[in-house]
Amino acid sequence: MNIIVVGSGGREHAICWKLSQSSLVDKIIVVPGNGGTAIENKCVNINPADCDYIKDGENPYVAIAKHEKCRMAVIGPEDPLADGIADAFWEGEIPCVGPKKAGAQLEASKDLSKAFMKKYGVACPSSETFVNEEEAVAYIKKHGAPIVVKADGLAAGKGVVVAATVDEAVTAVKEMMEDGRVGDAGKKLVIEDYLEGVEISVLAAVSVTPEYALNETAAIVPFLPARDHKRLMDGAKGPNTGGMGAVCPLDDVTEKTMEQFKKDILEPTLNGLIKEKYDYRGFIFFGVMLTKQGPKLLEYNVRLGDPETQAVLPLMDFDFAAMCSAILNGTLKQFEFKWKKGYQVAPVVVSGGYPGAYKKGCEITINKTILEHSEAKIFIAGAVSGRRCGCIDNLLTSGGRVLACSAYGDTFKEAWSKAYQGLSSVKFDGAFYRKDIGLPGAAESGKL
């Protein structure tokens, strides 16, 4: 079958790479894709602007999918999901891996998300929602610090401030509500208790519809726990980013911890999705803090994480396309998940200046001999093909996070060594990366 994948980042490259390994998949249409998907096996990038067959008023993604005879859609990023792209695909009779618009608001609105957690007993930090700046500031001054200030809407990873002092929190409120630092996303704020602990990411497959719930086939199946490293510099220092690298699985996450996660977070979430009658067939990302009181949910994302996907998918020892079909047809409970026994480490290379202003259009060179010897896989994120399309040694930077170099090893040490050996093959002007992904002291923590 032909599949359409929506998105242009490293996550989408990893999804396409994994889909391409399936005997069920003939062709992958990537809209719009990037310099990595342009040369990935079975993949074809398509820009809607180049399609003269798209009619006025027609959803361009659905039009492309129909034109290319796609029988499944897989959505990568959150913005199109929040805007209802899954609804459009289903209306166009193309099954879509990604929640419909109502369910996607679990990420698009922090206020709605927190209300959902409270309603269904999901273990999470206490919080209050504010639309008035003076009331928000008064609450902070009464509550004290440390405290967490979150923009209600989608803010491209820039809508959360972990404030160590009351002054920092008050400044965050002013910048979001008064100065418009994150646009409309900051008109409403969620202010929540600060939790001390260590963060993990749990990605999961979800198959919930009102019909499936009645047939007792609704399911959420978690993948191996992973960890993203969001701070720019070694030792979890510097500004927050979209992610400087990921590792999977995690030696500090025990079976007991995962059982508690399932009981206190996953199962109440599944119950809530059923009770709210969401049509949620896709993925969910649980951002979790491991505290002394047990796992606590920080946030839902309604898609796979980036760069966690680049570390988790390579460990899948099963057919990703078949799993997507199981999500869509209500057989996820019966699907057999098998995982490789080793480790995956995926450090990210970013453009100089990121997460602030950075230069684009820098030529990327990759030493193929070093890369092949390392056995690592490069997943392209912010890079496009140059003049000679279809060639990995003719890429130009186009974003802040440029690529991830993901490697497998029977041991963590082996995976880490291979990933960084592979990373040494990559050169471009201003290239920067952390040198401690997965090492002790590198983990993001709720400890100020």
N, C-alpha and C positions, 0 to 999 in steps of 0.2 A: 504494500500500500504506500501511497504518498502521504506525507505528514507536513503540515505547516507549523513552524516554530516562530513565535513572535518575540523580538528582542534583539539587542545588539551588543550585549556584554559578555564577560567571561563565563558567567553562569549559562548563557545560551549556547556558547561554544561547547561547553562541557555536556550540556543536554544533547546537542546535535551529535557530538562524538559518540556518546553512549547509544543514542538511537541508531546511529549508522552501523553499529555492530550487530543489530538484530536482523535475522533472516526474514522477518516480517516486513521490513522496510525497504522499499525500492528507491525512493527519492525524498529528500528533505528540502522543503522550500523555506528559506530563512528570510524573514522580513523585519528590519532591513539587513540584519547580519553585520559582520565585520570582516577584517582582513584574515581572521582565522577560519571562520565558517566558509569564506570564499574558496578555500583550498581543502576543506575537510571532505572526506569520502562521502559520496552520495548527496552532497549539499550544493544548493544553488541559491545565491543571494538575489533577492528581488527588491528594488526600491519602488514603492507605489507611484512615485512621480514619473517613472519610466513606463507605466502601463496605460496605454491608450484605450484599453478595453474597459476601464473602470468608468461607470456611468455617474453622472451628477447625482448626489444624494445617496449613492451606494456605499456601504461600508467597504473601504479598500481592502482590508484583510480578508473579508469573506469573499469578495470578488476575485482576489488572487487565488484563494483556496479552491474556489469552484473552477476557475480557469485551469488550474494545475491538477484538477481531479484529486484533491486531498480528501482523505477519509478520516482524518483526525487533526485537531489543533492542540498545540501545547504552548501555554503562555508563560513567558519568563518573568517580566517585571510587574510591579504592583500597580503602576498608574493605569495601564489599560484595563486591568481587572476591576479597579475601583470605578472606572468609567463605563463598565458593562460590556466589555468585549466578549466575554463568555456567553452572555445572553444573545449577542448578535450572531455568534457562530451557531448556537443551538437553533435560533430562529431560521438560520440558513441551512439547517439540517446537516451540520457538520459537528460531530461530537467534540467537546472541548475539555481538555485537562486544565482546569482552573475554575475557581468558584464563580458563580454568578454574582451580579453586582451587590445584592443584599448581604451575602456572606463576606464579600471582599471589604465591607466597611469595618470588619474587625481589625484591619490594619489602617484603613483610611481615616478612622475616627478613634482617637485614644479614649475619648469620653464614652462612646458606645462600647468599646472594647472592655473598659473597666466596669461598666454597668453589667455587661455580660458575665464577666468573671465573678462579680459580687452576687448576681442573681443565681448562678449555678454552683456556687461554692468552690470556685477555683482558687487554690492557694496563691495569694498575691499580696503585695504591700498595700496598706491602706492609702486612700487618696481622696481628694476633693476636686471638683471641677469649677472653673471660674470664667465668667465673661466680662467681669468688671475688674479693672486694674487695681483700684484701691482696696477692694475686698481680697484680692489675691495677695497683695502686699501685707495687709493686716493679718491674714492667716499665716504667712511666713514668719512675721515678727512674733506672733504668739506661739507658733509651733517650734521655731528655732531651726538650727542647721546641725549637721548636713541634711540636705533635702534635695528632691529631684523635681525639676520644672520641665514639663513636656508640652510642646505644641500639639493641639488636638489633631490637626490634619497632616497630610503627607508633606514632608519637608526635606526629602532627599538626604536623610541622615543628619540634618543640621538642627533638628527640632527638639533635642534633649540636652539639658544642662544639669550635670551633677554638681550642685553648689556646696562648697565646703563651709561657706559663711552665709549669714543672712544678707549681707551686702551683695554678694555674688548672685544670690537668688533674686533679690529685688532688681538688680541690674538686668538679669535674664528676662524677668517679667516685663520690664520697661522696653527692652529691645524687641521683644516679640509682639507685645500688645500695642505699644505706642509708636515705636520706630518702624515696625513692619519688617523686621529682619528676615522673617520666613514667610512673608506675604500673608495671604488669608488663612494659612494654616495656624497662625498664632493669634487669631482673634479670640479663640477659646483655648484655655490652658488647663491641663491636668497637673496638679501638684501632689506628689506622692512621697511616702516615707522612704528614706534611704535605707537600703539593706546592706549589711556587711557579709561578704562571702566571695565566691569565685563564680564567674559566669561560664555557662555552657550553651550550646545550641543543639536542639533536637529537631531535625527535619523529619517529616512524616508524610505518608500517603493517606489521603482521605477519600472515602466514598460514602457520601450521605445525600439522600434525597428523601422527600416525604414517602415515596413509594418503597424505597429500600428500607426505611425505618420500620414500616409496617411488616415487611418480610424478614425483619431481624437480620438484614445483611449489611446494615450500616457499620462502618469500621474506620478506625484510625490506626495505622500500623507505623510505629516509630522506626526510624533508621538508627544506625550507630551514632552515639553522641559525638559531637565535634566541638571545636573551639575556634572562634574567630579572634584575631588580635587587632583591635581597632586603633590603638594609639600609634602615632607615626613612628616613634623611635624605640630603640631597644629598651627593655626593662619596663614596658608599658608606660612610657613617658611621652610628653608632647601632646599635640591636639588630636582630637578624634578624627578618624577617617572613615571611608566606606569599608575598610578592611585591608589589613596589610599581610594577611596570610592565615591559613587554617591548618588544623591537624585533626586526624581521626584515626582510630578511636582514642579514648582518653583513659589512661591508667588510673587517674584519681577519681573516676566515676565507677562505683561498685554496683553489683547487681541489686543490692539493697536500696541504693539511691534511685536506681531506675524503677524499681518496684514502687517506691514512694512517689516518684514522678508520675507513674501511671495512675496510681490511686488518687492522688491529690490534684493533679493537673489534667492529664490526658483523658481519663474517664469522665470527669465532670464536663470537660470541653465537648466530648462526643455527645453526652446527654443534652448539653445546651444546643448544639447544632441540630439535633433531632427535634427537640422541643420547639425551637424557633422555626422549624420547617424550612431550613435553608437547603438549597440545591448546591451542595458543596462537593464537587468532584475534582480533586486536584491535590495540592500540597499545602501543608501548614508548617510554619517555622515557630517553634517555641523558644523564645529567649528566656533562659532560666538562670536564676541566681541560687547557688547552693549555699544555704545558710546553716547555722547551728540548729535551727528549728526545722530544717528540711528544705527541699526545693521550693522556690517561690517563682511564679511566673511574672516576668517583667513586661513582656509584650507578645502579641501574635504578629506574625507576618503571614500573608496569605499566598505565599509562593516559596520556592526554594531560596535559600540564602546564598549570598555572594560575598566572600569566596568559599563558603563551606561546601557548596556544590562541587567545586573543583577538587575537594579532598574526599568527599563522601562517595560520589558516583563511581570513581575508579575502583572502589572496594566492593562494588556490587558484583556478585557472582551469579547473576540472573539476567534475564532479558528485560531491559528497561521498557521497551515498546509493549511487551506482553503485560508488564505491570500496569502501564498506562491503560491498556484495554481492560484490565481487571478493575481499575478504578471506575471506568466508565460504565461497565456492564454489571456491577454489583457483585463481583466474585472476588473482591480483594481479600476477604477473610480466608478464602481457600488458596490464595496465591502463596507459593513457597519462596520465602526470602532466604537466600544463601549469601554469606559474606566471606570474603577472603580473610584469612587469619592474621594478616600482618597489619602494617601501618601505612598511612598516606600523609605526606607533608607537602604543603603547597604555599610557599612564600610568594608574595606579590611584588612586582617591580612598578614603581610609580614615576611620574614625571617630576623633575625638580621644581620645588615650590608648592606642590600639592600638600595639603588640601586647599591652599590658597591659589593665587594666580600661577599659571604654568604655561610653558611654550608648547605649541603644537607643530606638527610637521617635521619632527626630527626623524632622520633615517635610522631604522633599527637594523643592526647586523647580528646574525646568529651563526656561531661557529658550529656547523653541523656535526663535525667529528666529536667535539666535546659533548654536544647534546645527545648524540646517539650512544656514546660510551656511558653516559649517566643513566640511560634508560628512562629519562624523565619525559613528561608530556607537557608541552607549552599550550596553555589556553589563552587565546588572545581576548583582550577586553577593549581597551582604548587604542586601537590601531587599525588602519585601513590599508588596502592594497595601493601600491604606487603605480607608476606608469605600466610596468609589466605585470599585469594581473595574474593570479594563480601561482605565485612564487613566494615562499615564506621568507626569502632573503631580500624582499623588496617591499617592506612594510614601513609605514610612517605613523608616528604617534598622533593620536587624535583625542586623547582623554587623559584624565589624571591617573587612574589606575590602568596601566598599559597591558600587563599580562601577569599570569601566574605560572609558576613552574612546579608541576605536581609529580611526585615520585613515590613509588611503592617500595617497601622493604619488609622482610620477615620480622625485623626488629625496628624500633623507632630510630635507633642510631643509624641503621642502614638507610632507611627512608629519608632521614634528615640529610645525610651525606650526599645521597644521589640528587635530592632536590637542589641543594646549594651548588653541587657540581654542575648541574644543568643550568642553573641560574648564571653561572660564570660564563656561559656561552653567549649571553645576551649583552649587547652594548648599544647605547644611544646617548646623545648629549643630555646630561642632567639626570641620568638614571639613578634611582635610589631605592634601597630595600632594607628591611630589617634583617639582622643576622641572628635573631634568637627565636624564630617561630617554633613554638612547641617546647622550648627549653624552660627549666625552672626559673621563676621570676618573670617570665614573659606574659603570663596569663593576665587577662583583664580581671580586676577584682573590685569588689565594693568595699574598699578599705582606704580611707584617706589619711 
